[in-house]
Amino acid sequence: MSIAENIKQFKEKLPEHVTLVAVSKTKPTRDLQQAYDAGQRIFGENKIQEMAAKWEQLPKDIEWHMIGHVQTNKVKYMAPFVSLIHAVDSLKLLKEINKQAKKHERVIDCLIQLKIASEESKFGLPPADLGSLLAQKKELQLDHIRIVGLMGMATFTEDEQQLRREFGILKEKYDQYQQSEAFHVLSMGMSGDYPIAIAAGSTMIRVGSAIFGARNYH
């Protein structure tokens, strides 16, 4: 199936309240253009410089989401254009995003990434620390960032019970803070586990291989 057909299928089967982020990391701009021509407007990248290069080459009504782990020294490269940063997991990073957003007179939307997976390699803030991070953000008056919700990555496993349990941790925290923080984005679920994530309450899924085919690692 073509990229365009894959996009069309997702648009048809996803519930209305679920946003599709097409994960385009390592993919050439021609692949992104095909997805764009099929109506996709939200793309997710995990390397800031690669995302910035694509932003320069592709239509300007695309929403760029930074979905990978963010190094503070790279924030300046995406501050002029990024729509949503998914993987914020420290106060240090929030401060840097605020500083760079201020330079461009922007308010940048962010998600706090919570660590819900059992794998050591996964990044994220321990769920128990979410309340204090939100309080510190308010205290420091970081007015150039808006925390709009949470993000998490489940363990890479076939065990559906474990996936439901991990997504459940994220949904519970989302529900706990949704009203007080005006959260409206719960980003969880990828090509392999998005149906379980949607059933658990996800409002945004990040899909790469199911749209673009197997990834080229380089």
ABEGO torsion letter per residue (X at the ends): XBAAAAAAAAAAABBAABBBBBBABGBBAAAAAAAAAAGBABBBBABAAAAAAAAAABBAABBBBBABBBBAAAAAAAAAABABBABBABAAAAAAAAAAAAAAGBBBBBBBBBBABABAABBEBBAAAAAAAAAAAAAAGBAABBBAEBBBBBBBBABAAAAAAAAAAAAAAAAAAAAAAGBABBBBEBAAAAAAAAAAGBABBBBAAAAAEBBBBX
